[in-house]
Amino acid sequence: MPRILASLIVSFVITTGAHADVYTWIDSRGVAHFSDYPPGEISHKQIQVQAPATVPMSENLRQEERISGIREEVNSLLSSSSRPGKPVTSAQERADAKLEKTCGKYRRKLEQIQSNLRAGYSNDRGNSLRRQRRTMSQKLSRECILR
């Protein structure tokens, strides 16, 4: 019981500091200052800090799905009207093919860099190769794996 009471008191003390006031003033050299305590004799203003605006992740995902659907509809309308007589492929199929081509390019580049690293190198060349490998790995992860 004493531990629970102590933890409640500690959490209350910690959270009260999160709602501190913010003050601003300009000194004699024209430099603006911001602080959580008033500057004393210097004229100052108290600032009301607004709570940050947050959007739930589920709302972001719904918006992204809605926008993607609209984009696909527009692309399909544009592609079917601008190319009469050619077979119509969906915008998603074209996007998938382009993505697969890009991902293949990243994988081939990573294999080439890895091969160069295994072949031996000078210190400066090795650092450059590792930097290239890190960049390619990040691109591959962001654009191909995490989608």
Secondary structure, DSSP 8 states (H G I E B T S, - for coil): -HHHHHHHHHHHHHHHGGG--EEEEE-TTS-EEEESS--SSS--EEE---------HHHHHHHHHHHHHHHHHHHHHHHHHHSTTS----HHHHHHHHHHHHHHHHHHHHHHHHHHHHH---HHHHHHHHHHHHHHHHHHIIIII--
